[in-house]
Amino acid sequence: MSNQQKRNRLLILAIFGMSIIPFLIAWVLKENPELLEGRTNYGQLITPVITTERSDFAGFDQFTAQNMDQLPGHWLIVNVIPHDDCNEVCQDAMYKTKQLQLMMSKDLIRTRRVVMVFQDVAPEAATAWWKDDMRLLRLKPNEALIKKIAAIRQDGVPDGMLLLMDPLGNLMMQYEPGFDPYKVKSDLMHLLKISQIG
């Protein structure tokens, strides 16, 4: 084989490599998104988003039933109580979201904290869970919505899980128990900055 033929073959292999390598890199990154640096959010996006209607919620107690009109038009920071008890992890999550909302400063009025109670619990028995947090809205989602939320979790909805809901009623981001409120604030500030609603 002449030198010219060898050079031609090397050139063909180089051209082939240059055309196939970018596709391989793109495929690897698609299959392993955690390899990407410079992520823009700390929470996990819920895809597709879980859409909700006003009829999916009932007031867990009398205070919430009288203040349900505060839900539309706000970004909701949603604590989830999936079981019939709010343990230490659950209470820690509610404390963190209270601090988170206070950190929102001028955007405080664009957000609202709520807690979703999945199980049937007497409101009087649950008052110890939120103690003196009287502005916290307490919601009872219907069974259909509970199933939709449970479907995004392979291993069940854990205590201390946090959700973000946009002003149109779409549950669109989730955070693991033990979340960092500063990271949630970073995501929420970004969403508020680009949002044309709420």
Secondary structure by P-SEA (a helix, b strand, c coil): ccaaaaaaaaaaaaaaaaacaaaaaaaaaaaccccccccccccccccccccccccccccccaaaaaccccccccccbbbbbccccccaaaaaaaaaaaaaaaacccccccbbbbbbbccccccccccccccccccbbbbbbcaaaaaaaaaacccccccbbbbbbcccccccbbbcccccaaaaaaaaaaaaaacccc
